Amino acid sequence: MGTLVPRFKTRFSEYRLVPATGGEFEIRIDGKLLYSKLATGRFPDPDEILKQLESRLG
């Protein structure tokens, strides 16, 4: 989250980290799934998430 907050701080009204179990790691925007470790079997590259956020947020 260190890179996300400064870069998008004026575009987010809120962000939350929600603890999970069972290998879950998901990123959602407005309830819509942006990334799922369970679906891909791997953690995302930070640049991969930044590109998806930029695309989604315009």
Buried (B, 14 or more C-beta within 10 A) or exposed (E): EEEBEEEBEEEEEEEEEEEEEEEEEEBEBEEEEBBBBEEEEEEBEEEEBBEBBEEEEE
